C-alpha cells in the first residue's frame, strides 16, 4: 500500500505540475483580459470530475425534444383513483396511437385477466461508509461534501463517532453493537426505537467492502445538546446506525392486469404491513398506494380512456450526490478525496452551482474540456485515471510492480502532453468561443523532449541533461527521480553542454557524446570547446569531479577506502583509456601491485574472469599495445595469451596475491558502517585545532565509533607504496608485465604478479606523478606530461613533459631519455631499476636519441 501511495503521489505531482504550468503560462498570454491573474490548474482527477459536469451539460444542451403519444385508462370510484399503464408505453407516431384508441373506444369494457398479490420489502441501508455519508449529506442534510466531511472529522476528534474516512460497510464481529445501541436509549427522538431494537434483537445488514483498516461509521458516544451542522451530521450517523441494525420494511403489493379490445394495461397497489427501520430512518418514505379489490375475470367499465400527448425531456444537471456516485463508479479519486476534487474545480471557476444544488460548467471549464477533446484525447473522460486506480489496486495486491506502473503512466501522459503542446491552438479556439475574447497570437511552443544520454546504472531509467534552477549551469539527472536520486552536477567551469546524436564507439551502452563549452582559461588543458564521452574519458571526468558510479555500475573491494572515480574492484587500463582518447603516442609505464588479501584472486584465470567491465570498454587495437616479458601483443592477443598461460601453468599463479588499484588522495574514506565518512575540522582550542579528521556520517549514537586523522590517510598510502616497491621482482617473470599509460587523474596502476616499478616520477608532494595528455589545440596537442596527483588546485605546481624523462626504465618497458623540467623545483624520484638500454624518447628505438630522431618534428 505504501508503494501505491508513492506512485500516486509522484504521478499527481508530475502530471499536475507539467499541465498546470503549460496551461497557465500559455492562456494568460493568449487571453490577457480574462485570464491574466488566474491559475489554470490541471489534475488527473480534477479534469474527469469536470468532464462529468460538462458531459451532462452538453447532453442537455444538445437534447432535442420529441413528441410522443400514449393511451391512459383510469378507474375512479369509491374515493380510490387507479391509473392503468399501457403495455406499449408510448408511440412516437400519432396516427397508430389514434387507431388503438378508436379500437378501445369501440369496445370500452375492461376484463381483469390477472390479479397478483405478493410480499414486498424495502431494504434497510447498508452500514455507513464515506461515500454514502457524502451523498446522503448532500441529498438529505443539504450540506456539500466538503462541509459534511469537515463536521464529521470534528465529531471524530471529539470522540463522538468513529473514523469518517473508510470504505468498509461490514461490521467486524468483535465490535459490541449492543453496547453502542444501549448508549442511545435515553434520547427523546430515537431512544424508544433503540430500546425496542435491543428487545427484538440486532440484525445488522452486511455489505461487501472492507479496507481492513476502519469499521463503518457509527456513534461511539452519546451526546445531547449539539447545535447546527454538527447536530445534523451526528443525528444522521446515529439514525443510520440504528436503521442498518433493524429489519427491512414489509408490505404487500397487488398487481392487476386488464384487457381492453386486445390492448393490455397494468396497475399496482401497495399496503405497508410493518415499517420497522423506517420508524427511525426519517430520510426515506414508503407509503400505501390504494387500489380497488379486483377479481380475476371481472368486467368493469373504466372511468376514462383517452390519448395523451407528451414530450421527451432532457436529464437534469448533476447534483453533488450524483457527481460523487459517478466518481466512485468510474474510479476517480478515493473516498477521502472526492470532496477535495469537487471543491477544487469550484474554486478554479471551472464549475458553479445553480440554486446551490445542480452543477453548471463555467466558460473556462467547458472551453478547456472542448479544447482537449478536439485534440483527439479524451482528457475529460475517466479512462486514463481509472486505469491508474486499477493498477494501484494491483500494486496493493502485489500483482504489479510499482516501477512498471509508474513508467507506463508517465509514458502515456508524456504522449498526451506532447500533442497538447503541438495542438495548443485548439484550446485557444475553443476558449475563444466561450470567453468572448479574441486570442492573441502566441509563439508556437516547441516540445523539447529530454534526450537520453545513457541509462542510469542504479535504476535503468534514462539520464538526461537539465538546467539548474538557480544560477547558470547544467546537471545530468535520472528520469526516475525522486525514486532514484542519481545525479551528476557539472562544474561551474562548464558554460553549456550539447547532447550530440553521435554515440561513442568505445562504449557498449549507446553512450551519447557531449559537447562542452568551457569557461576560458579555467581548464586550459581542454580549451573552450571540448567534445567527449563521459563514459570512457576518465581524465575529463576526474577534472570535473564526475564519479564513475554515477555513470556505470561498479563493484567494491574489501578495503574501507576506495577511489572516487573508479571502483577499486574494476580493472581499468589507462593504456586502453589512452587508446580510446587516441593520443597518437605509444607510451608505457611500470605497474604496481598491492600485496593485500582484500581483493586477492586465487589464480590468473580467476582474475581474468572477474573483469566484466573490460568488455564495456572496447579499445582501438591499432593504438593500444600491451607489453609482456616476451613481446608486444594487441589487446585481443594479450587476453588470449593470458587465458592460455593461466590454463597451462595454474600452479605458477595459484598462490599469487593480486590486487586491483591503489589508494590515492582522492579516495573516499568508508566508516565501519560501510558508509562514506565525513571530513571535519577540529574547532576546539588546543594542539589539534585546525586538523582535519574523518568520522561516521550518522548522528551521534546511531552510527559507529569510526575516527581517523586525515594525515594518517596519506601516511597509509605512502607506507603502502613502499611495500609495493619491495615486491619480489621474480613475480614479473611468472605472469608477464602489463605495461600501461596512466592518462587520467587519480586512476590506479594495475599489475598481475609483476614487480612494482621503483623509478616512477615523483612530484614535490612525494607522491607518484600522474600522466596526462594535452587536448587543447596547438603544437603540443597529443603530447603527454606529468602533474601532481592532487589536481589543478594543488600548490605543488609540479610539471614535466613525459617525453623528456631520462630517469626511468625497465627491461620490459619502452624507456625514454631526456632531461626533466619542473615547475617550482626538481621532483624527487624513486630508485632506478638496473638493466635496459637507452632508447629514443620519441620512437622508442635504440641507437639514437630524441634530438637526432628522424620523427622529431617538434624541434
Secondary structure, 3 states (H helix, E strand, C coil): CHHHHHHHHHHHHHHHHHHHHHHHHHHHHHCHHHHCCCCCCCCCCHHHHHHHHHHHHHHHHCCCCCEEEEEEEEEEECCEEEEEEECCCCECCHHHHHHHHHHHHHCCEEEEEEEEEEEEEECCCCCECHHHHHHHHHHCCCCCHHHHHHHHHHHHHCCCECCCCCCCCCCCCCCCHHHHHHCCCCCCCCHHHHHHHHHHCCCCCCCCCCCCCCCCECECCCCCCCCHHHHHHHHHHHHHHHHHHCCCEEEEEEEEEEEECCEEEEEEEEEEEECHHHHCCCCCCCCCECCCCCCCCCEEECCEEEEEEEECCCCCCCEHHHHHHHHHHHCCCCCCCHHHHHHHHHHCCCEEEECCCEEEECHHHHHHHHHHHHCCCCCCCCHHHHHHHHHHHHHHCCCCCHHHHHHHHHHHHHHHHHHHHHCHHHHHHHHHHHHCCCCCCCCCCCCCCCCCCEECCCCCCEEEEEECCCCCCEEEEECCCCCCCCEEECCCCEEEEEEEEEECCCECCCCEEEEEEECCCCCCCCCCEEEECCCCCHHHHHHCCCCHHHCCCCCCCCCCEEECCCCCCCCCCHHHHHHHHCCCCCCCECCCCCCCCCCCCCCHHHHHHCCHHHHHECCCCCCCCEECCCCEECHHHHHHHHHHHHHHCHHHHCCCCCCCCCCCCCEEEECCCCCECEEEECCCCCCCCCCEEEECCCCCCCCCCCEEEHHHHHHHHHHHHHHHHCCCCCHHHHHCCCCECCCCCCCCCCCCCCCCCCCCEECCCCCECEEEECCCCCCCCCCEEEECCCCCCCCCCCEEEHHHCCCCCECCECCCCCCCCCCCCCCCECCCCCCCCCECCCCCCECCCCCCCCCCCCC
